[in-house]
Amino acid sequence: MNTPTRRRALQRGAWFFLANAILALLISVRFMWHLSGVESAAAYVYLTFTTLSHFAALTFALYLLFYLPAALLVPRSGLLKVWAAVI
């Protein structure tokens, strides 16, 4: 795989996992409504930021651990699309 094709595969993968991160953020907001025991506004703000960043970091970790090495090693972009969908 030449450099422009590899760069394009990495960009597509980054956008794909960004979309997954946004989806994970929306799911995490749903879980936050069911939490109790948050009494102060500062605690709620802290809980909000930590929960959202945790879910976003999980999707970014999947990108770094699985998709990025595959994009650098696998010569075909069709296989990368299948691999991204499996992850």
C-alpha positions as CSV (number, residue, x, y, z in Angstrom):
1,M,0.0,0.0,0.0
2,N,1.5,3.3,-1.0
3,T,1.7,6.3,1.3
4,P,-1.4,8.3,0.0
5,T,-3.6,5.2,0.2
6,R,-2.3,4.4,3.7
7,R,-2.8,8.0,4.8
8,R,-6.4,7.9,3.4
9,A,-7.0,4.6,5.3
10,L,-5.8,6.2,8.5
11,Q,-8.0,9.3,8.0
12,R,-11.0,7.1,7.3
13,G,-10.3,5.1,10.4
14,A,-9.9,8.2,12.5
15,W,-13.3,9.6,11.3
16,F,-14.9,6.2,11.8
17,F,-13.7,6.0,15.4
18,L,-14.6,9.6,16.0
19,A,-18.2,8.7,15.0
20,N,-18.0,5.7,17.4
21,A,-16.8,8.0,20.2
22,I,-19.7,10.4,19.6
23,L,-22.1,7.4,19.8
24,A,-20.4,6.2,23.0
25,L,-20.8,9.7,24.5
26,L,-24.5,9.6,23.7
27,I,-24.8,6.2,25.4
28,S,-22.9,7.4,28.4
29,V,-25.2,10.3,28.9
30,R,-28.1,7.8,29.2
31,F,-26.3,6.1,32.0
32,M,-25.6,9.3,33.9
33,W,-29.4,10.0,34.3
34,H,-29.6,6.8,36.5
35,L,-26.9,7.7,38.9
36,S,-27.9,8.9,42.3
37,G,-25.9,10.2,45.2
38,V,-24.6,13.3,43.4
39,E,-25.5,16.2,45.7
40,S,-23.5,19.2,44.7
41,A,-23.1,20.9,41.3
42,A,-19.3,20.5,41.4
43,A,-19.7,16.7,41.8
44,Y,-22.2,16.5,38.9
45,V,-19.8,18.5,36.7
46,Y,-16.9,16.2,37.7
47,L,-19.0,13.1,37.1
48,T,-20.1,14.4,33.7
49,F,-16.6,15.2,32.5
50,T,-15.1,11.9,33.8
51,T,-17.8,9.8,32.3
52,L,-17.7,11.4,28.9
53,S,-13.9,11.4,28.7
54,H,-13.8,7.7,29.8
55,F,-16.1,6.6,27.0
56,A,-14.2,8.7,24.5
57,A,-10.9,7.3,25.6
58,L,-12.1,3.7,25.3
59,T,-13.0,4.2,21.6
60,F,-9.7,6.0,21.0
61,A,-7.8,3.1,22.7
62,L,-9.5,0.7,20.3
63,Y,-8.3,2.8,17.4
64,L,-4.7,2.8,18.7
65,L,-4.5,-0.8,19.7
66,F,-6.3,-2.5,16.8
67,Y,-6.9,-0.3,13.8
68,L,-3.7,1.7,13.6
69,P,-1.3,-1.3,13.5
70,A,-3.6,-3.1,11.0
71,A,-3.7,0.0,8.8
72,L,0.1,0.2,8.8
73,L,0.6,-3.6,8.1
74,V,-2.4,-4.7,5.9
75,P,-1.9,-3.8,2.2
76,R,-5.6,-3.8,1.2
77,S,-8.2,-1.2,2.3
78,G,-11.1,-3.7,1.9
79,L,-9.7,-5.8,4.7
80,L,-9.4,-2.6,6.8
81,K,-13.0,-1.8,6.4
82,V,-14.0,-5.3,7.5
83,W,-11.6,-5.1,10.5
84,A,-13.0,-1.7,11.6
85,A,-16.5,-3.1,11.5
86,V,-15.5,-6.1,13.6
87,I,-13.9,-3.9,16.2
